[in-house]
Amino acid sequence: MDNNKLLDRLQKLQAVFAEKESELTSLDREIGDGDHGVNMKRGFNAVKENVKDGSTQEILKQTGMTLMRSIGGASGPLYGFSFVKMSEAAKDEIDKENLKQLLDIFDQTVSSKGKVTGGEKTMYDVISKAVQVLEESGGLKLDDLQNLADDTEDMMATKGRAAYFKEKSKGTIDPGAQSAVYILSAFDLEEE
Amino acid sequence: MTEILIISHSKDIASGTKALIEQMAEGVTVHASGGVHGGIGTNIGQIDHMLAEVKDDTICFFDIGSSLMNLEMAVEMYEGSHNIHIANAPVVEGSFLAAVEISIGTNIDDIMDKLSEMVK
């Protein structure tokens, strides 16, 4: 995946999050404050508007800075900072090996900055297992990633605002896990 | 001279704490910001903006929830020449203690040691 392809994929997330806004909002209404849908839409609207060209590294960094500044709550800074960190390790042409490195950085950034270890019903439950999906399937297909988000449905939240819902947080997919599915699918290496 | 930075979810907490410590420890530089878009919250941009203004090594204080995360990210991306320390001490008591110590010339490492003993 070269810089043009990456830019195209990231810009297409604008349409994805516009379409999925109500889905994310309804998940977040169940176990959060209901703003994840509008936040993600705002973030990728800004990406489409602000990130126009550049090298692979520049595109990732600009996307990260834009997300950090346009999405509220914890998710924007976590996604944004992860993109900034990934930009430092990205190659001009992202191949499978490089993508593994980027996913490791995504994993470490969310884990260290979000103070999560897994199983807490967060975006990390999808992000931390994305490398495994890549190794097993050779790509990051939406269906495979969705299985990871679906696994958060039965988890009880112990992090973030959802933790206040305790047992009641069970039965709903975590909205951050769901948005992570869409973001990670943009890095799928297979031809469309 | 060591400076102080405060990031809060509330504009009133930030400005109130700044007013308190400036009165108690005159001459100490305090950067304070709180709230986003007229409401409750913190973002990285406002921390970047304060960090761009610091003119010496700085001790940072944060309040609840995502303020620490935002502060850590802003500090990690800081490209200036000063050392930026994050104190895990209560905002009011911690920044007050730090300001008094700064005003009597205590060095920053000793202040950080004292702050680490304060339970949040």
Interface residues (C-beta under 8 A of the other chain):
Chain A: M68 R69 G72 G73 A74 P77 L78 G80 F81 V84 K113 G114
Chain B: V36 G41 N43 I44 G45 G65 S66 M69 N70 E72 M73 E76 M77
